[in-house]
Amino acid sequence: MAESIGLNTNQGGKDSCESSDRRDLEDRLHKLLEDAPFKWECIAHEIGVDVSLLSHWTSGRGPMPAYRLIKITETIGPGLLRWIAQRCGYDLIRNEEAAQDRPRTA
């Protein structure tokens, strides 16, 4: 079974923290989809799902599979990935920025 974002599959029951985290993720995804320069239908087409599935992921009817994060990031930008990383205590930087910070070896 594919891992999902916003749902801890290692625990049998839901606690308030898990529900809150999932709701936060759904809200963030919804905001990013609304702010995207494309209509939901175009975004859904680009990531290979039906538009109703986007609604499903943003309305609490089911978690988004983690593997979909890659296509969502490619389609609407790194906002959701950046938000997830920050919630875990990390910052994202572009590869070009990381390469500039690396010491050059001879």
Residue, then its C-alpha position, 0 to 999 in steps of 0.5 A: m500500500a502506498e504511503s499517504i501524506g497527512l495520515n499516519t498509517n503506523q497507528g491504529g487510531k486517530d488522535s487529535c494531533e494526527s487529525s489536526d496535522r491532516r486538516d492543516l495539510e488539506d487546508r494548505l493544499h487547498k490554498l495552494l490550488e486556489d492560488a495557482p495560476f491554473k484551474w483545478e481541472c488543468i492541475a488535475h490533468e497535469i498530475g494525472v488525476d480526476v479533478s474530483l480527487l483533488s477535491h477529495w484530498t482537500s476536503g477530508r475525505g481521504p489522504m493524498p498518496a505521498y508519491r503525488l507530491i512530486k507531480i504536484t510540486e512540478t505542476i504548481g511549484p514547491g509550496l506544499l513540499r516547502w510547507i511539509a519540510q518546514r513542519c518537519g524542521y527543514d528548509l528547502i533550497r534550489n539545487e543551484e543555490a546548494a551548488q553555489d554553497r558547496p566548496r569546490t574540490a580540485 
